């Protein structure tokens, strides 16, 4: 599916660029969320080299035109700004984006999802104002880090990641937005970058996230412990690819998120 040609240079208005959810993307979503025995036909669809190459090309075009992907939620944000104040906005990467489909009941009654697959913390930071602050939520749920560990947008350091999280905390605090800070979810390996060994690095960053949440008055949500196997990878029954929670994984995460939301909103 071809990407629409965008205007050149700075213009007064830009069109939204939501995901079209091609047949490949839909199959990928279904594969990630399924809890039944592995569907051989579905696996074949997401393993097709041509489909994967076309998807990679489309993602590269999206990134070249709009690196933080500010266009994805442009229309949804305009609607939200014109409506009732959101209670909580979930911002993050694929785990947050897919959560809307794996547990749609959570994203209702003033809870909005603003996840984008594949993103790292610098991209999320760049859209933090447009996708969070401008909508004036009571609280923001931040969940990201696995893609930083994988190096999706290039080599980086733990301090780079910490700096981006600190910047989001600063922005939220300055705008009177409470913060729910989720731990990085477990992963023993990344299928797209098998040479990366993420277990120790995820543990290191999660220790810091817990510490900084306590220091800054944010609510830390320990998804890692709830989802991890003994070897600190993702439990096999909670993910089909070792990284992204399936419907059962999201069912484990939901009560943790809801408890934090109730505490942030003062409804416990």
NORTAGI-V183613 format. One line per field, one symbol per residue. ss: DSSP state (H for helix, E for strand, - for the rest). phi: phi as a letter, one per 20 degrees, with the letter a starting at -180 (. if undefined). psi: psi as a letter, one per 40 degrees, with the letter a starting at -180 (. if undefined). A space follows every 50 residues. Layout:
BEGIN
ss: ???
phi: ???
psi: ???
END
This chain:
BEGIN
ss: ----------------------HHHHHHHHHHH------HHHHHHHH-HH HHHHHHHHHHHHHHH--------HHHHHHHHH-----EEEEE-HHHHHHH HH--------EEEEE-----HHHHHH-HHHH-HHH---EEEEE--HHHHH -------HHHHHHHHHHHHHHHHH---EEEEE-------E--E-----HH HHHHHHHHHHHHHHHH--EEE-HHHHHE-----E-HHHE-----E-HHHH HHHHHHHHHHHHHHH---
phi: .feffefemecfbcffcffelfgfffffffffefdfggeffffffeefgf fffffffffffgffebgelfffdgfffffffedfgfebdecrdfffffgg efbfffeblndddcecgnfdgfffffdfffecgfelffbcddbaqfffff mgdogbdgfgffffffffffffffdmdfdddeffffbeadfebfffdegf ffffffgfgffffffemeeedefgffdeefemefgfedbecncegegfff fffgffffffffffemdf
psi: hihihiihahidiiiigihegiddddddddddeieiihhddddddeehdd dddddddddddddddgdefdededdddddddeaihidhhhiaaddddddd ddgdddgifehihfihieiiddddddedddecddefidihhhhidddddd fdfiiiidddddddddddddddddefhihhhiihiihdihdegeehgedd dddddddddddddddefihhhgddddeiideeihhdeeieeedhiadddd ddddddddddddddefe.
END
